[in-house]
Amino acid sequence: MVGIIMVDQKLNIRKFTEYIAKEFTVAEQDVGRSLRYIAYNFATIDLMELSKKVLRTMRPEEHYCAAVTGKTYLINIAPYRAHIKEPAEYLTVEEAHKDIHGLVITFVDTTKQINDKRQIEEMANALRAAVRQNKEKETFLSQMSHDMRTPMTAINGLIELTLQEDNLPESLRDNLEKIRTTGDYLMTLIDEVLETSQINAGKVVSVSSAVHERQAVENVSTIIAERAKEAGIHFELIVRSCEDRYVMMDLEHMERILMNLLSNALKFTPEGGKVVLRLDVAYTDKQVEHTYTIMDNGVGISPEFQTRMFLPFEQEKQTGGGLSEGTGLGLYICRNLVDLLGGTIDYNSKPGEGATFIVHMQFDLATDEQIQREKNKTATFEEQILHGKTVLLVEDNNINAEVIMKILETKGMHSELARDGQEAIDIFKKKGSFYYQAILMDIMMPVKGGIEAAREIRSLNTADAEIIPIIALTADVYNDSLDQCLRAGMNAVLTKPIDIEKLGQTLAKEFVRIENESLA
């Protein structure tokens, strides 16, 4: 049996055969995901590193390996091009790169061809044990995520609502700002641990949209400049040769990369020091090259720590012998996100002389159609579409329910509350068709959970049961949980603590979808 998978230059999945779908549980919605999504099935080879090597050298690689299922494969990794003018062996690496579109990875099932069955079984058992251990870790992290994110929804929501009040005493406002800052830091620690687990499983996906190319550095600089001022550090943003065109950029992950590197620079630069973010831009016909340079004159990085600073949970000991604040995951996440976006990261540093990190990225210039699509997303339209709508909120936590209902009220919406999934079903049936325009459904609840309740609502014999938007509210950020929500008939998933802007955007998007479908 033979399976084939095609990935682009960023090692994101683009096409695959039926055999790949069956053997490695890949579906259409996984197009765009990193190759890591299936790479974790193999422990005897590093599929990601081998693929990067082929992209660098333009020379195919072939290896035997074993999968967690107990099967063995002969894997061939080769580049594929748009136009083949000369045989690959006659091309230089530079010439081969010009027409490269990505890689073709072929998996030949050799299980029945290998004679040493005992060796295969031992390898398979070891891999299965590793998978079980990983599943147990993900279950623990999933539960931890829920237990910590749920109260943070109430904390963050109440703070935001209180800060919007007029005539708030300055001392109280200052205290609330400090609480919000501390809460944000706590969420950063939680997110870093969870994001690391998702990266390892290949579940982090890159999504690009048309944005001004300066937007990432300007957004990040606004935050970093304030932090630097509080720490007594001089911060400078330098942008060179930039025409501020629209480019197709994964803004969320690009900002995360820069924020991680700049936060580290501030952390290891003493008061009175200097941190610089420089963006250098170079254009071609259809693409733009960005070079982001982050420099500081802080304590620097020891040669010993440089050998392991991109590994997870690694921290350098400070002068006093203690570890620096944080999880030791920032640079690990940063390097993996750079890989995800198809870029590179370099560095140089000496103890006592500061550090410099250089990130190289390449983006496609946005088309007129892509630019217009982004411009059409206006806040005024969102306000108009949300006003006057009635929403059923299904939430068992009293404080969270109160906060979310107040948020909906500020957006001109009316909401009613159900305490569990069964009560939601009963109320939905009692109120009649089209009384509610959407349902916000918590997942973990007593009596009946959100997933089961969504399935039952979708199966009801009412005019709106199949079409009413059902949006999951969950503290579990794992893709498996998100997929369960979507399979149960929910239209979207929002993670706790609830982001007020995303809540409004998601509801508006669903209302527009329903309106368009009714006109079709």
N, C-alpha and C positions, 0 to 999 in steps of 0.2 A: 504494500500500500504506500502511496506517495501523497504528500500534502505540500501545498505551496502557499507562502504568504509574501505579500509585497509591502514594503515600507518606504516612506519617503526619506529625504536626506536628514530629517530630524528624528528618524527612527520611529515615526508614528505609523500605525497600521493603516493601510489603504485598501488592500484587496486580500482575499483569502479563499481557499477552496473549501468544499464541503468537508473534506477529511480534517482540515484544521479546525473547522467549527465544531466538529464532533469530538475530536480528541482533546482539545484544549478549551472547550466551552467558550468559543468566540461567537458573538452575534453581530448583526448589522450596527447596533448602537455602539459597538466597540471600535468602529472605524474612527480614527483620530486619536485613539489611545496610544500610549507609548508601548513599544515592543516589550517593555518590562512586564506587561500584563500576562504574557505567556512565558517570559524568560525565567520566572521563579519556579517553573516546572522542572528545571534542570539544575542539578547541583554539581555535576561533573564538569561542566563548562560554564564560562561566563558569556552568555549569548550577546549581551549588550556590548561588552568590550571587544569581542570578535567582530561584531558588526561595525563598530567605530573604526577598527583596524582596517577593514575592507574599504570603508569610505576614505580613509587616509591614503592607503596604498594603491587602491583600484585593482587589487589582485584578489581573486577568490580564495576562500578558506574552506577546508573540509575536515570534519571531525566526527568521531563516534561519541555518543553520549547516552545516558540513561535518564528516563523520566520517572516521576513519582508513581506512575501507574504500573511500573515494572517493565515497561517496554524499552527497547533500545533503538536508537536512530543513527543513521548516517546523515549529518547535516551539512549542506552545501550553501555557502553564503557568497553571492556574486552581485556585482553592480549591474544595473540596466540603464540604457541610454535612450534618448529620444531618437537620435539618428546615428547609425553605425556606419562610419565612412571607412574606417580601417579596422582590421582585427585588433583586439585589445592588446595583444602582445607587442604590437608595433607602435602603440601610443605612449607618449610620456604621461606622467601623473597629471601634469597641468592640462594636457590636451584631453585626457579622459574625464577630468572634472567638468569640462565645459558643457557637455551634453548629459551629464549624469542626472537621473531622475530619482534614484533610490537604490534599494537592494531587493533582490529576489532570494528568498530563503527556502530551500527545498528540504523536506523531511522524508527520508526513506526509512520505512519501518523494517529494521533488521532483526527483530526479536527472534524469529525462528531460524536465523542464519548463524547465531552465536552459539557455540558449543558449551561454554562454561556456564551452565544454568545456575550453579551454586553461587558464582560470583555475581550474576545478575540479581538473584534473589536477595543476597546480602546488601547489595547496593540499593535495591528497591526498598527493602525494609528500613534502611537508614534514612532514605528520603521520605518515606511515609511518616516516620517518627518526627522528622523535622517539620513536615507539614502539619501534623497534629499539634505540635508545640506552637507553631505559628498561629493556628486557629484558636488555641486557648488564649494566646496573647491578645489576638484581635477581639475575642469575646470580652476579656477583662477591660481592654481599652475602650470598647464600645460602651460597657456599663459605666465605667468611670466618666466617660464623656457625658452620658445622660445625667448622672448624679451631680456633676459639677456645673454643666451648662444650664440645667433647669433653673436653679436659684439665681444664676447670673442674668437670666431673662428678666426676672422681677427687679433685681438690683439696678441693672442698666436702664430698664424702661422707666422706673420711678425717678431715677436721677434726671433722665432726659426730659421727662414731663415737668419736673419741678423747676429745672433750669429755664424752661420756656415761660414761666410765670413772671408777671411784671412786679416791680417794687420788691424784689427779693433782697433781703439784707446782704451787704457785701461779704460779711464774715461767713454767712451761711452759704453763699454762692462759692466762696473760696474753698470751704470744706467739701462741698459737693464735687467741685472740680478735682480735688485731690482724691476723693473716693473713686471718681470715674477713672482717673489715671491709674490708680492701684488695681481697679477691676480690669482695665484694659491689659495691664501687665500680666495679671493672673490668666486671662484668656489667651494671651500670647504663649505662655508656658504650656497650657493645655493643648493649644493648636499645634505647637511645634512637635509635641510627642505624637499626636494623632496623625499629623501630616507625614511624619517620618514613616509610620506604619503604612500609610497609603502609598507613599513613594515606593517603598520596598515591594509592594504588591502590584505596582504598575497601574494604580488607579487614579493617578493625577493626569488630567487631560488639558491640553493647551487649546484655548479658544481665542481667536483673533478678531478684532473689529477695527473699523477706520477711526483713528485718533490722530490729533496733532502730535508730531514726533517729539515735541518738547514737553508734552503733558506729563509723562512719567517723571522726568527730572524735576519739573516744577511742583508737582503734587508732593513728591517726597521731600523736596527742599523746604517747602512750607513747614512741614512737621519737624524736620531735622534742625532748621534754623532756630526754632523756638526752644528745642531741647538744648542746643549748643549755647544759646544765650543764658539759659538757666544754669548751665554747668560752667559758665565763664570761659567758653571756648569760641574762637573765631571760626565761623563757617563761611565758605565762599563757593558759589556756583559759577562755573565758567562754561559757556556754550560757544563753540567755534564752527564756522562754515555751515550753519544750520539755516535752512530756508523755511523751516516749520511747516513742511508739507504734511498731508494726510498719509499715514502709513498703516498697514495691517499689522497691528501689534497686540499681543496678549498683555494688556495693560496691568491686569491684576498680578500676574506672575513677574512681570518686569519690575513693577514697583516693589514687590516682595524681595527680589534679588537686591535691588539698590538699598532698600530699607535695612536689610540684614547687614550688608557691608558697612553702611554708614553708621548704624547703631553700634557695631563693633568698634569702628574708628572712634566714636565719641567715648565709648566705654574705656578704651585703653589710651586715651589722650588726657593728660592732666590739665587742670585749670590754667588758662593762659596759652594753651596750645592752639593748633590750627588744623582744621579738617577741610579738604577741598573735594568737590565733585565736579569733574570736567567731562563734557560731552563733545567729541569730535565727530563730524559728519562728512561722509563722502557719497556722492550720488553716481548711479549708473542709469541706463535708460529706463529700467523698470524696477530697480531696487535701490536701497540705501543702506550703507554700512555705518553702524554706530559703534563707537569705541567709548566706553564709560570708564573713567579712571577715578578711583577713590584713593586719596592720599591723606596721611596724617603724620604728625611729628611726635607721636606718642612713644610708648615704651618699646614698641617693636615686637617681633616674634622670634623666639629662640630657634636655632637650626634643628634642635631635637623635636620641637613641637611642630615645625613645618612639615615633617614627614608624616604626621598623623592628624593634622588639623582639619582635614576634610572627612574624617571618620566620625560616625555618630557617637554622641555622649563623651566627646573628648574636650577637655579644658586644660588650659595651661596654668600651672601654679604661679601665684603671684610672689612678690618679694618676701612677703611674710609667711609664705608656705601654704596659704589657703588657696581655694579655687575661686575663679571669678564668678560673678553673679550670672545665673542662667542655667540652661539645660545642657549646653555643649552640642546643640543640634543646628545652630544657625548656619554655619559654613557648610555642613553636610546637606542641608535643605537647599542652600544657595547653589552649590555645585550641581545638584540634581535638577534644579529648575533651569539652570543654564543649559544643561544637556537637553532637557525637554524642549527648550526653545531653539535648539540647534546652534547654540553659541559656544564660546570657549571662555575660560577664566584663567588668568595668569596672576602671578604675584612676585614681589620681591620685598625683603625686609631684613633688617639687622637689629639686634637688641640695642635699645637706646636711641635708634635713629628713625623710628616710625615704620609704617608699612604702606605699601602701594598694591592695590588690586586693580586689575585691568580686565574688563568684560567686553568681548567682541560679539556683536549681534548683526544680523542681516535681516531686513524687513522688505516686503513687497510694497511698492507704492500703491496706494488705494485708487481704485477706479472711480469715475464720477458717480456711478450707480451705488457703489459701496459708501461713498461720502454722503450722498443724499439720504440714504437709508438711516444713517446715524443722525443727521440733522433733523429728521422728522420726529425723533424721540424728544418730545418737549414736556416739561412739567405741567404746563397749562392744560394740555390735553389730558394728562393723567388726572388732574383735579376734576375736570369736567366728567370724565367717564366714571369716577368713583362716587361722585356726589349722589346721595339719596339711595344708594344700594343698601340692601339688608343682608347681613351675614350671620350664619349660625356658627358660633364658636364652640368647639368641643374640647374642654380642658378641665382636668380634675384638680389642678393646683389653683387655689383661690387667688393668691397674689398675682400669679401669671395671668389668670383670666381677667382680673381687674385692670392690669396694665395694658393688655392687648385690646380690651374693649375701649379704654381711654384713647389709645392710639387710633383706633378705627373712628372714634368720634371726632378726633382732630382733623380727619380726612373727610368729614361730612357724611359718614356712614353710620347706619344703625346696626346694632348687633344684639343677639340673644344667646344665652348660654345653656349648654348641656354638660353635665358633669361626667358622663362616660359614654361609651359607644352605643350602648343599648338605649340610653335616654335620647341620644341624638337621632337614632332610627325612629323612635316613637314620636318625637317632636316633629321630625321631617314629614312623617306620614300624616300627623294630626293637622299641621298647618296647610297642607294641600300644595298642589303644583304651582311652581313659580313664585311662592311666597318668599323664599330665599333665593338670592342670586349667586351665593357661593357658600361653601363650608370650609372652615379652618379646623383641621382635625389633628389633635394630639395623637401620638402613637401608643405610648405606654400609659394605660389607664385601667382602673379596676372594672369588674363586671364584664366589660367587653372592650378590647383594644381597638385602636384606630384602623388598622388594616382590615380586621374582620368586619368592622362597622362599614367601611367603605365598600367592601364587596357586597354586603347586604343591601346597602342603599342603591348600588348600581343594578341590583336584580329586582328592585321593587317595580310594581306595575303602575307607575305614575308617569305623567307626560314629561317630567323633567329629570327623572332618575338617572337616565343615561347621559345627560348632557351637562348637568350642573357642575361647575368647577369645584373640585375637592382638592384642597391644598394641605399637604401634610406639614405639621409642625413637630420637629423631632430634635432631640439632643444627640441622636446617634448619627454621626457624620460618615459612617462607612458606606461604600457603594452598594454592598449587598443589601443593607437596610433600605437605601434609596431605591434600589431596583424592586424590592418587595412592595414598596408603596406604589410605584408606577404599575406593577403587575396587578395590584389590587384595584386599579381603576382610577387612581388619583392622577391629577393633571400636573402637579408640580410639588416640589419639596423645599421647605425652608428650614434651615437649621437654627437651633437656639444657641445663644440668645438672639431673639428676633431682631433683624435689621429693619428699622422703620421704613427706609427708602425701598429696600427690596420687597417688603410686604406690599407697599403701594404699587410698585412696578409690576409685581406678579399678578395681583388682583386685576389691575388695569389691562394687562396682556390677555388674561383669561376672559374678561368681559368683552374685549374687542374680538377675540376668537369666536365667542358664542354669537355675537352680532353678525359677523361675517358669514358664519355657517348658516344662520337663519335666512340670510339674503341670497345664499347660493341656490 
